Amino acid sequence: MSVLPFIDAGVASTVGARLVPPGPALSAAEVAEVVAGLREAAEASVAPVAEVTGLGAPATGEMLVIDRPTWIRANVDMALTMLAEASGEPMPRPERLRDKVAGRANGAQLGGALALLGSRILGQYLPFLAEPHLVLVAPNVAKIERAMGVDHADFRLWVCLHEQTHRQQFARAPWLRGHLIAEVGQLLADEPGGPPKGRPRNLVDVVTTPAQKVVFERVSAAMALLEGYADDMMDRVGPDVVPTVTSIRARFDARRNRGGWTKAVNSALGMDLKLAQYRDGARFCRAVIDRVGVDGLNVVYDEPANLPSPAEIAHPATWLRRVHG
């Protein structure tokens, strides 16, 4: 019997698209300007990222400007693709009515979770699709650039620099996609040890066994590296490429770190863990670059053994001793 629960992809996409807010009210001309500006920024980000990261020739593949429902559909597709590859089995096709009903319920849960995130994601590299590509979510970029009062062209390019860096990371390390999928496979293979003690704090607080906890922390360390590296490199491009990068970073971090209901929502969605990954990973990358330069840091992409452990993310000197001697 398959270890995968059936998830109705159609229900997930439909529920997510219905629940996600429509986005800011823009005229047709404003929408066209945002879309065109993001397409231009995506192309303009390729060369600077290749130069500042030193990761090799610019990555290739589609770069798409999309709306919120399209982002949800893409992430439903990516989630199911990743689960099927991680388990080594195709998504089950239920025949019994109760399994079909359960699959619709699972789809509705996935769609609802993505709807909560769908108004917050500015851009994303989707490495676990059958054909990976980069997407930029136009209504979200338009909303945030207006709320922050930043230069629109600079902000769009700045966002693209981050996602372009992720695209470049996976191009430099073609083993990375399979490595992360294998880690997810270990999480799926481990039998749950019963309900977690106490009330879960967020959507990702589902690690219930010691084995799962080890794998989850290992994946979190890898994600901290990827996110922190991209966060650092998007600023290293500098004011020659993004003239207002300093003010954009200051305003963006202030918005990212807001308290009150925003902090509560971040915690519920697990976004507080994501923010910690940006912070801790960027600190690790800066410390390593200070010692051995960007090229010295880039050896993390040579093989899985060079990825930092959770302890090494917190203490970069231990990674430097292990990898560089």
N, C-alpha and C positions, 0 to 999 in steps of 0.2 A: 504493500500500500504506500502511496506517495507520502513523503514527509511534508509536502507543500500543501497548505490550505488552498482551496479554490478561491480565487479573487476575480470577480466579474469585472473585467476591464471597462466594459461599456458603462456599467453602473458607476464605477469610480470616476470616469471622465465626465459623465452627465451630472452626477451629484456635485462634483467639484466645480464645474462650470456654472451651475445654478447658484451655488452658495458664495462664490467669490464675488466681491463687490465689483462694479463695472469700471472703476477707475475715475480719474479726474474728468470733469466736463471740459472738453476741448473742441474747438471748431474743426471742421475738416481741414482747413489750412494749417492749423496748429498741429494736428495729428500728422499731416504730411511732412511738416518741418521736423518734428521729433524723429520720425522714421528715417527720413533722409539724413538727418544729422547723426543718428546712431550708426547707420550703414557707413557713412564717411568715417566716423570715429573708429569703427571696427577695423577698417582697412588701414587707417593711419596708425593703429596701435601695433601692427605686426612687426615692423622694422625696429622701433624703439625697444620692444620687449626682447627681441632676439639679440639686440646689441647689449643691453644692460645685464641680462641674465647670463649671457655667454653659453646658453644651452645648445647652440648649434643652429642649423638652418631653420628659417621660419617654418612653423607647422602649417599643414594644409588641412582642408576640410571646410564644410559649410559654416558660415556665420550668418545667423538669421535674426531678424527683428520680429518679435511676436507679441501677441496680446496675452492676457492672463489665462483664458481658457486653453489656448494652445500650449502654454507652459504646463498647465495641469495635465493635458493629454500626453505631452512628452515625458513627464515624470512618472505617470502611470506606466507607460511603455517601458521606461528605464527600470522602474522597480520590478516589474514582472520579468524583464529580461535578466536582470541581475539575480533574482531569486531562482529562476530556472537554471542559469549557468552555475550558480553556487551549489545547488542541490544535485546537479547532473541529471535532472529529470525535467521533461516538459511540464508546463502547467496542466494539472489534471482536468479532465473533461467529465464533470459529474453527470450521472444518469438518473440518480434518485432525486426526487423533488426536494427532500430536506437538504441535500448537499447543494442543490441549486440555490435554495433560499439562503443557506449559510454563505454561499459565494456572493450573493447580492449584498448581504449584510457586511461582509468583509470589504466589498467594493465601496459601499457607502462610507465605511469608516476611513478607508484610504482617501476617497474623494474629499471627505470633510476635513481631514488633516491637511491635505494639499491646498484646499480653499483658504485655510487660515494662513498658510505660508505664501499663497499666490499673490497677495497684495504687497509683499515685503521684499521679494527677490528682485534685484536689479538686473542681474545677469547670471549666467551659469554655463559652465562647460559640462557636457553630458557624456562622460567617458564610457558609461555602461550600456549605451544604446548599441544596437547592431552596427550602426554607422554613426560614431561619435561626432557631435558638432557643438558649436558655441551658439548660445541664444542670448538675446538682450530683450528684456521685458519693457516695452516702450511706455505703457501707462505708469509703471512704477518709477521709471527714471524721470518721466515728466513730473510726477507728483513730488518726488523728493527734491529735484533741482529747484523747483518753485518754492517749496517749503523752506529750503535752506538759503534761498536768495543768492545762489552761486552763479558764476558764469556758466551758461548752459553748454557751450562747446567744450570748455575745459572739463566740466564734470563728466560729460559723456565719454570723452577720451580717457579720463581717469578711471572710470568704471571699466571700460574696455581693456585697459592695461592689466587690470586684475584678472579678468577672465582669459585674456590672451596668454597670461603667464601660466595659468592652469593648462591651457591647450599645449603650451610649449613643454611643460613638465611631462605630460604623458607622451609627447612625441620623443623626448629625450630618453625616457624610460619605458619602452614598449612592454616591459614585463610588469609594470605597475598595475595595469588594469586587472590582469589575471591574478596577481598577488592579492589585491584587495578582495576580489571575488572569492578566492580560496579562503580568505579569513572569514568572510560572511558564511561560507560553507561550513566552517568549523562551528560557528554559532548555531547554524541550523541543525547540525548533526548532534550536538550535545543535548541530552534529554533534560528538560526543565526539572528543577528540584523542588517544585512546589511554589506557591505564591510568595512574593517578596515580603519581608518583614516590614510592617508599617505601611503607610499609604505612599504609593509612588509619587515622587515629586514632579515628574514631567513625563512626556511621551516616550523618552528614551530610557527611562528608569525601569528597564525590564530585565536586567541582567540578574539572574537568580541563582546561578551556580558558580563555584570558584573557577571552573574551567572557562565559563563564559566571561567572567570578569577579567581574566587574564587576556583573552582575545580582544574583548571590547577595549581595554586600556591600550593594547598594542595598536589597534585600528585608530583610536583617538590620537595616539602619538604621531602616527603617519599623517592623519588629517591636520594636526597642528602644524606639522612641517609644511604641508602643501599650502595651507591657508596663510600661515605666517610668512612663508617665502613670497607668496603673491602680494600680500599686504606690504611687505618691505620693498619689493621691486617696483610696485606701482608708484612709490614715492621716490625711489632712486632714479627714476627717469628724469625727474627734476624740472625746474621752471623753464628750461629751454624748450621743453616739449609741452608742458602744462604750466603756463605762467602763474596761475593762481593756486598751485598745488598746496602750498602751505595753509592758506585759508580754507581750502576745501577739506583738507585733513582735519583741521581743528574743528570745523563745524560738523563734519561727519562723525567724528569721535564723540563730540558732545551729544549729538542726537542718538548715537548708538548706545551711550551709557546713561541715558535718561532713567530716572527712577519712577516711582508711582505705578500707575496701571501698566505702563509700557514694560517696566521691569517684571511685573507679575505675569504679563502675557509671554514675555521672553522665557521665563522660567517654565511656564506651562507647556510651551512648545519645544522645550529643550534648546532654545536659542541661547540661553545663558552659557551652555556648554560650548556652543559654536563661538560665541564671543571670547570665551576663555582660550579657545584654540587659536584665534587670531592673535590674541595678546601674547600667549606663551610661546607660540610658534615664531612670531616675529622677534621676540626677545632672544630665542635660541639662535635664529638666523643672524641677527646683528652681532651676537657674541662670537659666533664662529667666523663671520666675515672679518671682524676686527682682528682675529688671530691669523687666519689663513686665506683671507680674501674670498671673493665670490667663487672662483674656480675651486678653491679648497672645500667650500660648502657643496659645490655641485657634485662631488663624489657620492653624495647620498643617492643619486640617480643611477649609479653604476650597477648596483645589485641590491637585493632585499636585505642582505646582511649589513649594509651601510645605513639603513634607516635608523633613526634614533629611537631608543626605548623610551617609555614614559619617564623613567628616572633621568635619562640623558636630556630630554626636553627641559626638565627643571634645572639640570646641572650640565650645561654645554661642555664644560671642561672634561667631563668623563667621556663624552663622545669624542672629543678631540684627542684624548689620550688613546682611546681604543682604535680609532680609525687612522689618525695621523702620527701616532706614536709620541 
